[in-house]
Every structure is written in C-alpha cells, then in structure tokens.
Amino acid sequence: MQLIVLCLCVCACVVGQDIEAMRNMPKYDSRYDYLDVDGLFNSKRLVKNYVECLVNGQRCSPEGKALKIKIQEWICE
C-alpha cells in the first residue's frame, strides 16, 4: 500500500512540472570548473579569506566577489 502511495506521489510531482519553466531554467555554468574545492577547504588560509570576504566585507578575490553576488541572489529569491 505504501509503495502505491509513493508511486502516485512521484507521478503527481512529475505530471505537475511546468515543462516550459524547466526549459527556461539557467543551464550549468562551467566558469568555475577549474576551481579545486577540496584544495580550498583543506587550506585554512583560503577558507579564512573567503569567510572574511563573505561575512565581513574584507578584500575579495574575483571568485569571492562572484560567490558573494550569487549568494545575495539566492537569498533574495
């Protein structure tokens, strides 16, 4: 019985999707494919610099500025 309810919920979600809205969604942005996220998080200095940039408005790298703008966009949605 639970499986049937689950399947019906999944079907309702799929049918309820707005196809045109999905086509107009922003596509994957490959600008930051070169960024080594694991290396960034393993470096205390880099993490500190990004936090200072995002939280306290200190000096930002170009990537930090772009991230700050993107976070502000996400918050305002």
Order of alpha helices (4+ residues) and beta strands (2+ residues): alpha-alpha-alpha-alpha-alpha
